[in-house]
C-alpha cells in the first residue's frame, strides 16, 4: 500500500540509520565468524599463558631508566593481555627484554630551537615458552613536537621512551602472534 503526503506525492519508505548500522553489524559478524577469524589477542593469550616472568636488562649508558623500563613493561603486559607477572618458578612464559638505549634526532628547528624530534628506542626481546624460544630485535620510532624551551625536555624524553616501549612491545606481540599462529597450523 502506498501512502501519500499532504502535497499528494507518494512517500518513500526509507530505512532508518539504526537499521542500516544494525544490518552492517550483523553482516560483519557473519562474515568474520564464517571465515574463522580470531583476533590476535586470542593467539597472544594462547601463546603466552597466564603467568609471565619478565626480566629487563638496561643499557649501562642509561641506568636511570632501569626501574622505569621494568615497571612500564609490567604495566603493558598486564594491560595488553591481563597476564600475571610472577616469579620465574611459577611462570608459563619467560620474557627477557634487553633495553639497548635510545637516541634522539632533531627533525625541525624554529628560531634555533628544536621543535620536532625523532626518538629511536632499541629493544631486544627473547621469549621462552613450552613451545620453544623466540627472539627479535626491534627499533621503535617515535616522533613528536617539542616547545621552544628546555624545561620540558626530561619529561618528553620519558614520554618518548614509554611510547617507544609500547610500540616495540606491540611489534613483538604481533611477531610472536604470527609465529604462534604459524606453528599451530
N, C-alpha and C positions, 0 to 999 in steps of 0.2 A: 504494500500500500504506500502510495506517495503522499507526503504531506506538503502543504503549501504555506509560505509565509504571508504576512499581511500585504505584500505587494503583488501576490499572485504567482510568484516564482516557486518552483519546486525546491524543497530543502534537500541538501545532500547529507547523508549520514556519514560523518567523519569520525574516525576512531580518536579517542582522547589520547593525550600524551601518556597517561598512565598505562593504557592498553598497549601502546607501542613499546614502551620501556619494558613492560612485563613480558611481552611477546619476545623481544630481543633477549631478555634474560633467560627465558625458557629455552630458546633456540641455542644460545651459547652453552647452557648447561647440558643440553642433549648432545651437542657436538663434542664437547670436551669429555663427557663420560662415555660416549660411544667410541672414541678413538683411544681410550685407555690413558688419558692424560693424568699425570700425578705431579703436583707441584714439587719443586726442587727441595723444599723444606722437608718433604716426606723422605726423600732419598738421603738428605743430610742427617736427619734424625736416625734413620735406619743405619747409616754408615758409622755415625759417632757413638750411638748408645746414649744412656742417661748420665753416666758418671764419667767425667773427663778430668784428667790430670793436666795441668798447664804449668810449663816451666818456661820462664822468659830469661834469655841472656841478652844483656845490653852492651852496646858498643862502649869500650873503655874511654873513648873520647867524650862521651856524653853520659857519665854516671848519674847525673842528677835526674835523668829520665827513667831510671830503673823502677822505682816504686810506681811511678805514674803509668808506665807501659804495662806492668803486671796487673795493676788494678783495672786499667782500661780493657785489657784483653779478657779478664774475668767477667767484667760487666757485659762486654759484647757477646761472649759465649752464652751467658745466662739469658740475655735479651733475645738473641737470634733463634736459639732452639731450645730454650728452657732447660739446658743441661746443668747438672750439678758439678761444681768444681770440687774435686775430692783429692785425697792423698793418692800417691802412686799405687799403693797396695790395693785400694778399693776401686781403681779406675777400670772402665771398659776400654777407654781410648786414652792414649797419651799424646799430647800436643806440645811440641817443642818449638818455641818461637825465638828466633835469633834476630833481635833488633839491631841492624847494622848501621844505624845513624841516619841523618837527614842532611840535605843540602838545600840551600835557598838561593834562587837566582832572580835578580830583578828583571821585570819584563817591560815596564814603562816608568817614565820619570815625568814629574811636573815640578818646575822651578827647582831642579836639582834634588828633589826628594823622590824616593821610590814610591810609586803609587799602586803598583801591581807587581806581585811576585809569584814565583812557582816554587813549591816545595816538593822535593823528591824524597820519599820515605822508603828506605830499603829494609826488607824483612825476608828472612828465610824461614819457611815452615817445614816441619817434619812431623808427620802423624803416624802413630803406630797403633794399629787395631788388630783384633784377632785375625782379620783377613789379610794383613800384610802391612807394609810400610810405604809411605808416600811422601815425597819431598818436592818442594818448589820454591824458588827464589822469585820474589816479586818486588818491583819498584812501583810504588803508588805515586801518582802525581796529583797535587792539589794546587789550584791557582786561586788567588784571592786578591781583593783590593786592600790597600792599607792607607791610613790617613797620613797626611804630611807632618807626622810627629813621631818621635821615637818612644813616646811614653807608653804606647800600647804594643810595642814590638814583642815583648816577652809573652804577653797574653796571646798574641797572634801566632807565635811560634808553637805554643802548647796546643792551640786550636788546630793548627796545620798538622801537627803530629797526630792528634786524635782523629781527625778526618782521614789522614793518610793511613793510619792503622785500620780504620773501619773499611776503607777501600781495599786495602791489601787482604784483610780477612775475608771480605766478600768475594774477592777474586779467587782466593784459595778455596773457599767453600764451593764456589762454582766448579772449580777444577776437580776438587775431591768428589763432588756430587756426580760430575760427568764420569769420572773414573769408577765410582761406585756403581752407577747405572750400567756402565760398560762391563764391569765384572759380573753383575747379576745376569746379564744376557749370555 
